[in-house]
Amino acid sequence: MNKKLLLSITFIAFLGLGVFLFYFLSPKEKKIISKETIDDISIVENRVEEFGKKLKLVSLQSPKEVLEKQIRENYEEFLSPELLAEWINDPSKALGRKSSSPWPERIDIKNIQRISQNKFLVEGEVIEITSVEAVEGGEANRFPIKLTLEKRDSKWAIVNIKQESNQIGIPNPASVYCEKQGGKLEIRNFKDGQKGFCIFDDGSECDEWEFYYGKCKKGEKLCKDLCGDGICQEIVCMAIGCPCPETKESCPIDCGGKTEIPCAKEGEKVNRNPLIGPTDQKCCEGLVEVRESRSYSVCKKAQKVLLYYYNPEKDKDEAGNIKCSRDGLVAIERLIHVSQTPIKDTIELLLKGKDILTEEELVQGITTEFPLDGLKLKSVNLKNDGTLILEFEDPLNKTVGGACRVGILWFQIEATAKQFPQVKKVQFLPETLFQP
């Protein structure tokens, strides 16, 4: 065999052996990602993407009370209570729609990093588009963003957001087109954000995007478009001799008087914290508020119940003496939310006593000694024979003392409970309650 050939075969053999040893025999360090981490990453990614879809619904140029409502309605389920309160108190720190166009369309995630067992850092970019990109695709602008998410009560909440300053700006094509056609761009503030208008030398104007798409031409519109800025103008004209005022017919949003606040539908939240925003929204008819936090209530389907109070004027004998009987009981109609525990909910509402009486009812002489300090309904148990056992906590012994007094308290609870047809008899625990 040729010496050169032998050397070549030997070299190839050693090379093959080296490759084999490298790939199959050398120890390799493998990084194993747990299933828990994979699941958490998926949840965090979804939370950030869903939050990104809400950005365009919050107009940062809206009036303060409107902006606060938009922040609360769109961001509350994603942000921690601390960050939500910070943005409501200082909207300049909030993310949202800075103008009518472009607007934030989504958040593109670039990297997700676990920084502790219950905390992730998400790096991404907010993508802004205009109506052009909405149709043709692409983007008008983007800027970097970092979000910190923390797991609280089994739910991932955004606790911090840092906006990066290095924006990659892409000119607004409608603004560029306006200036190329000899117009002058003017930005105006409206209740729902900012709008750009192309102003021409003849005094006419067009919405920049309507001009861009050919829906409005130079010389067509001489009335200045200010409808929606919250002011009912008597003169809104760019030329002499044409006042074209805003009226209830031409601009109802500015000239129609106070805007009626729509009622909240079933399942919707109503704010009850004046520090966060207006608290005058009410639930629609047939619904009742159920307080679920310090800041808001939820509107739920309602049912009517009767609460029995006492009017001493209706409980007198012929000589004018108080009888301390059931004759003085007066039924007051109230609403509770539909639930699996209507008896318990109704008794608890009765125990609030005077706190839920209207001024008109008080003037009529309707009264009660409820609420009693420390008295709390502990449990409700309805037996098959119709006996309702109500167990109370009365650490301050407020249910004892005076036969007339405790008798009326007893009658109130008993009558309120017996409005439910399945209740035939009422029993109190401990048995020392409502004793003279």
Secondary structure, DSSP 8 states (H G I E B T S, - for coil): --HHHHHHHHHHHHHHHHHHIIIIIS--------HHHHHHHHHHHHHHHHHHHHGGG-BTTS-HHHHHHHHHHHHTTTB-HHHHHHHHH-GGGS-SBSSSSSEEEEEEEEEEEEEETTEEEEEEEEEEE-HHHHHH---SEEEEEEEEEEEETTEEEEEEEEE-S--EE---HHHHHHHHTT-EEEEEEETTEEEEEEE-TTS-EEEHHHHHTTSS-TTS--B---TTSS---S--BSSTT------TTT-HHHHS-S-----B-TT-EEE--TTTS-----B-TTEEEEE-SSSEEEEEEEEEEEEEEE-GGGSB-TTS-B--SGGGEEEEEEEEE--S-HHHHHHHHHTTGGGG--HHHHHTT-B---S-TT-EEEEEEE-TTSEEEEEEE-TT-TT-S-HHHHHHHHHHHHHHHTTSTT--EEEEESTTTT--
